[in-house]
Amino acid sequence: MPSHVYIKDTNRKYIYANKKTLALFGCSLPELKGQGDELFFTEEAVKGLESVDRYVLSGNESNRAFFLNTVTAPLMPT
């Protein structure tokens, strides 16, 4: 799949991500599970993602594009 795909729980922690997302974050699925956005993104980006998450968790569909170019660092050293 050419898209970044992920699933978060109601506490906004990652529970799944496809290979493309894992490559972006620089980690494996077991390493990603339970982590929040703050590990991968700047504080400003986390606030934007939180807004989108709250919108979706309130029962709305998100078809809004949210572009991020602020990955702070891979979880695992390369």
N, C-alpha and C positions, 0 to 999 in steps of 0.2 A: 504494500500500500504506500503511495507516495506522500501521504499526510502524516503529521505527528498526531498520534492518537494516545489518549490517556484517560484514566478513570480515577476520580477521587472519592473518598468517603464523605459523610456529612460533616466531618471535622476538617475537611479540606486537605486531607493527607492522601498521597498517592497509593493506589492499590493495584494499578495496572498501567503499563505503557507498552506500546509496540517498539519494535527494534529501532526504528528511526528516532523515536523520542529518547530511548535509552542511549543511543549513540550521541545525541545532542547533549544529554546530561552526563555522559561519560561514566555510566554505572550499569550494573545488572539489575534485573527485576527484583531479586531479593534485597539488594542494597537500596533500591528506590522505595520499596513498600514501607509505609509509615512516615515517610519524609514529607515535609512541607515545601512550599515554593521558596521560602527564604534561603534554602540551601543552594538554590540554582540561580536566583534572580536578584536584582538590586531591590532596595527597599521601595523605590518608586514603582517598579514593575510589579512587586508583590501586592501593592495597594490596588493597582489596576486589575490584577488577576483576582483578588479578593472580591472586587466589585462584580466581576463577571460570574464568579462562583456563587455569590449570594443571589444574583439574578436567576441563575439556573436552579439553585436549590429551593427557590421560592416557587418553583413549578413552571417557570417560563422556559421556553426554548431559546437557546442562544444561536442566532445566526449572524451575530455581530462579529466582525473580524477584529482580532486583538493582536497586533503585531509586536513582537518583542525582539530586540536585538541586544539584549542585556544579560545574557547568561554570564554569571559571575565566574564560575570555575567548575570543572568536572568534579563530581563527588570523589572519584578515585583518581589518584595521580596516574599520569600516562607514562 
